Amino acid sequence: MLLLLAAVLAGAILQRISGIGFAMVVAPFTIIAIGPAQGVVLVQICGIASALLVLAQVRRDVDWPACLALLPTSFIGVSAGALATAHLPAATAQVASAVVMLLALAGSAAIGRLGRVPRTFPLMAATGGIAGTMTVLAGVGGVALTALQQATRWEHRPFVATLQPYLVALSTGTVVARLATTADAWPALTPAGWAGIIAMMAIGIAAGNRATAWLNASVASRITVTLSLLGALSALLGGLLKL
């Protein structure tokens, strides 16, 4: 439990600095502590709380039209991912989603060097669908959003802010989908365990606020890309080991 709480603290700090990172840090420890079914749900619940805490700090920078453009297809992606988990071997689905994420990151980086891609509605909708599917299959849907940021050169501060309400909605949909399709998926934690997790998230967000005061946008953006790459590689390795 102590390792899980430490992971929640680190994940909350990274969530505040880079906009993503919570699930990538916390997921391995939750799966070890309470198993994969409950672990995925716990990560998403904590992700909702973490994003809400960050949103309280950055709500003035949220690009609401962009957030709303991402959501409809994200929920379609969540549904598609839930269906895939019911009909495909988990390892196969995870490897496929990880490969797509790595290709998206590589492609967005290459395109970004050639020039800025317009952040059009079709591009936002496509990204939302991919992110929703990847969240259910591999738990790292934020990678798709990082690819979008790199390709369109989305300024880091509004990107982080816009990601928070989006992640709240996406994680909520994922929890509902998991609970509807998986028996005994609700995390079996004691009240003390829940209280400890909430405390670590609050402390982590506060520490992240201090870190953002001396991190410039370029460094923060590189942290986001690095976390996304590590998350996609972790999902790929985990899937390959299960084959």
C-alpha positions as CSV (number, residue, x, y, z in Angstrom):
1,M,0.0,0.0,0.0
2,L,2.9,2.4,0.7
3,L,4.2,1.9,-2.8
4,L,0.8,2.6,-4.2
5,L,0.5,5.8,-2.2
6,A,4.0,6.9,-3.3
7,A,3.0,6.3,-6.9
8,V,-0.2,8.3,-6.5
9,L,1.9,11.2,-5.1
10,A,4.3,11.1,-8.1
11,G,1.5,10.7,-10.6
12,A,-0.4,13.8,-9.2
13,I,2.8,15.9,-9.5
14,L,3.3,14.8,-13.1
15,Q,-0.4,15.4,-13.9
16,R,-0.1,19.0,-12.8
17,I,3.2,19.7,-14.6
18,S,2.5,17.9,-17.9
19,G,-1.3,17.4,-18.1
20,I,-0.9,13.6,-18.3
21,G,1.2,11.0,-16.5
22,F,-1.0,9.9,-13.6
23,A,-2.2,6.6,-15.1
24,M,1.3,5.8,-16.5
25,V,2.9,6.0,-13.0
26,V,0.1,4.6,-10.9
27,A,-1.3,1.8,-13.0
28,P,1.5,-0.8,-12.5
29,F,1.2,-0.5,-8.7
30,T,-2.6,-0.6,-8.5
31,I,-2.6,-3.8,-10.6
32,I,0.0,-5.4,-8.3
33,A,-2.0,-4.2,-5.2
34,I,-5.5,-5.2,-6.1
35,G,-5.4,-7.0,-9.5
36,P,-6.0,-5.8,-13.1
37,A,-9.8,-5.5,-13.1
38,Q,-10.1,-3.4,-9.9
39,G,-6.7,-1.7,-10.7
40,V,-7.9,-0.2,-14.0
41,V,-11.0,1.2,-12.3
42,L,-9.0,2.6,-9.4
43,V,-6.6,4.4,-11.7
44,Q,-9.5,6.0,-13.6
45,I,-11.2,7.1,-10.4
46,C,-8.0,8.6,-9.1
47,G,-7.5,10.2,-12.5
48,I,-10.9,11.9,-12.3
49,A,-10.0,13.3,-8.9
50,S,-6.5,14.4,-9.9
51,A,-7.8,16.1,-13.1
52,L,-10.5,17.9,-11.0
53,L,-7.8,19.2,-8.6
54,V,-5.7,20.4,-11.5
55,L,-8.7,21.9,-13.2
56,A,-9.4,24.0,-10.1
57,Q,-6.0,25.6,-10.7
58,V,-6.1,26.1,-14.5
59,R,-9.8,26.5,-15.3
60,R,-9.3,30.0,-16.8
61,D,-7.1,28.6,-19.6
62,V,-9.5,25.8,-20.7
63,D,-10.3,25.9,-24.4
64,W,-13.9,24.6,-24.0
65,P,-14.7,24.4,-27.8
66,A,-11.7,22.2,-28.3
67,C,-12.7,20.0,-25.3
68,L,-16.2,19.6,-26.6
69,A,-14.9,18.7,-30.1
70,L,-12.9,15.8,-28.6
71,L,-15.7,14.3,-26.4
72,P,-18.3,12.8,-28.7
73,T,-16.0,10.6,-30.6
74,S,-14.1,9.8,-27.4
75,F,-17.2,8.1,-25.9
76,I,-17.6,6.2,-29.2
77,G,-14.0,5.1,-28.8
78,V,-14.7,4.0,-25.2
79,S,-17.6,1.9,-26.4
80,A,-15.5,0.4,-29.2
81,G,-12.7,-0.4,-26.7
82,A,-15.1,-2.0,-24.3
83,L,-16.4,-4.2,-27.1
84,A,-12.9,-5.1,-28.2
85,T,-11.9,-6.2,-24.7
86,A,-14.9,-8.5,-24.7
87,H,-14.1,-10.1,-28.0
88,L,-10.3,-9.9,-28.5
89,P,-7.5,-11.4,-26.4
90,A,-6.4,-8.6,-24.0
91,A,-2.7,-8.9,-25.0
92,T,-3.5,-8.6,-28.7
93,A,-5.7,-5.5,-28.2
94,Q,-3.0,-3.9,-26.0
95,V,-0.2,-4.5,-28.4
96,A,-2.2,-3.2,-31.3
97,S,-3.2,0.0,-29.4
98,A,0.4,0.6,-28.3
99,V,1.7,0.3,-31.9
100,V,-0.9,2.8,-33.0
101,M,0.1,5.2,-30.3
102,L,3.8,4.9,-31.1
103,L,3.1,5.6,-34.8
104,A,0.9,8.6,-33.9
105,L,3.7,10.1,-31.8
106,A,6.3,9.5,-34.5
107,G,4.1,10.8,-37.2
108,S,3.1,13.9,-35.2
109,A,6.7,14.7,-34.4
110,A,7.7,14.5,-38.1
111,I,4.7,16.5,-39.2
112,G,5.4,19.1,-36.5
113,R,8.9,19.7,-37.9
114,L,7.6,20.3,-41.4
115,G,5.0,22.9,-40.2
116,R,2.0,23.5,-38.0
117,V,-1.1,21.4,-38.8
118,P,-4.4,23.2,-38.4
119,R,-6.4,22.0,-35.4
120,T,-9.5,21.3,-37.4
121,F,-12.7,19.6,-36.2
122,P,-12.1,16.4,-38.1
123,L,-8.6,16.1,-36.7
124,M,-10.0,16.7,-33.1
125,A,-12.8,14.2,-33.6
126,A,-10.4,11.5,-34.9
127,T,-8.0,12.1,-32.0
128,G,-10.8,11.8,-29.5
129,G,-11.9,8.5,-30.9
130,I,-8.4,7.1,-30.8
131,A,-7.9,8.4,-27.2
132,G,-11.2,6.8,-26.0
133,T,-10.3,3.4,-27.5
134,M,-6.7,3.5,-26.2
135,T,-7.9,4.4,-22.7
136,V,-10.0,1.3,-22.4
137,L,-7.5,-1.0,-24.1
138,A,-4.2,0.2,-22.6
139,G,-5.0,2.9,-20.1
140,V,-2.8,5.5,-21.8
141,G,-5.2,7.4,-24.0
142,G,-3.4,10.7,-23.2
143,V,-0.8,9.7,-25.7
144,A,-3.1,10.5,-28.6
145,L,-3.7,14.0,-27.2
146,T,0.1,14.5,-26.9
147,A,0.4,13.6,-30.6
148,L,-2.3,16.1,-31.4
149,Q,-0.4,18.8,-29.4
150,Q,2.9,18.1,-31.2
151,A,1.3,18.1,-34.7
152,T,-0.7,21.3,-34.2
153,R,1.9,23.0,-31.9
154,W,-0.8,23.6,-29.3
155,E,0.6,25.9,-26.6
156,H,1.4,23.9,-23.5
157,R,-0.5,25.9,-20.9
158,P,-4.0,25.8,-22.6
159,F,-3.3,22.2,-23.7
160,V,-2.8,21.1,-20.0
161,A,-5.9,23.1,-18.9
162,T,-8.1,21.7,-21.7
163,L,-7.0,18.2,-21.1
164,Q,-8.3,18.2,-17.5
165,P,-12.1,18.4,-18.1
166,Y,-11.6,16.1,-21.1
167,L,-9.9,13.5,-18.9
168,V,-12.6,13.8,-16.2
169,A,-15.3,12.9,-18.8
170,L,-13.2,10.2,-20.5
171,S,-12.2,8.5,-17.3
172,T,-15.8,8.6,-16.1
173,G,-17.0,6.9,-19.3
174,T,-14.2,4.3,-18.9
175,V,-15.2,3.5,-15.3
176,V,-18.9,3.1,-16.3
177,A,-17.9,0.8,-19.3
178,R,-15.6,-1.3,-17.1
179,L,-18.2,-1.7,-14.3
180,A,-20.8,-2.6,-16.9
181,T,-18.7,-5.3,-18.5
182,T,-16.5,-6.7,-15.7
183,A,-17.8,-8.4,-12.5
184,D,-16.3,-7.2,-9.2
185,A,-14.4,-4.3,-10.8
186,W,-15.1,-1.8,-8.0
187,P,-11.8,-1.4,-5.9
188,A,-12.0,-3.2,-2.5
189,L,-10.2,-0.5,-0.5
190,T,-10.6,0.3,3.2
191,P,-11.7,3.9,4.2
192,A,-8.1,4.5,5.4
193,G,-6.8,3.5,1.9
194,W,-9.2,5.9,0.1
195,A,-8.2,8.7,2.6
196,G,-4.5,8.1,2.0
197,I,-5.0,8.2,-1.8
198,I,-6.9,11.5,-1.6
199,A,-4.3,13.0,0.7
200,M,-1.4,12.0,-1.7
201,M,-3.2,13.5,-4.6
202,A,-3.8,16.8,-2.9
203,I,-0.1,17.0,-1.8
204,G,1.1,16.0,-5.3
205,I,-1.0,18.7,-7.0
206,A,0.3,21.3,-4.5
207,A,3.9,20.2,-5.2
208,G,3.2,20.3,-9.0
209,N,2.0,23.9,-8.6
210,R,5.4,24.9,-7.2
211,A,7.2,23.0,-9.9
212,T,5.3,24.8,-12.7
213,A,6.5,28.2,-11.3
214,W,10.1,27.5,-12.5
215,L,9.5,25.1,-15.4
216,N,9.2,26.9,-18.8
217,A,6.7,25.7,-21.4
218,S,9.3,24.0,-23.5
219,V,10.6,21.8,-20.7
220,A,7.1,21.0,-19.6
221,S,6.2,20.0,-23.2
222,R,9.2,17.7,-23.4
223,I,8.2,16.0,-20.1
224,T,4.7,15.4,-21.6
225,V,6.2,13.8,-24.8
226,T,8.6,11.7,-22.8
227,L,5.8,10.4,-20.5
228,S,3.7,9.6,-23.5
229,L,6.5,7.7,-25.2
230,L,7.2,5.8,-22.0
231,G,3.5,5.0,-21.6
232,A,3.2,3.7,-25.1
233,L,6.3,1.6,-24.8
234,S,5.2,0.2,-21.4
235,A,1.8,-0.8,-22.9
236,L,3.6,-2.5,-25.8
237,L,6.0,-4.4,-23.6
238,G,3.2,-5.4,-21.2
239,G,1.1,-6.7,-24.1
240,L,4.0,-8.6,-25.7
241,L,4.8,-10.3,-22.4
242,K,1.2,-11.5,-22.2
243,L,1.2,-13.0,-25.7
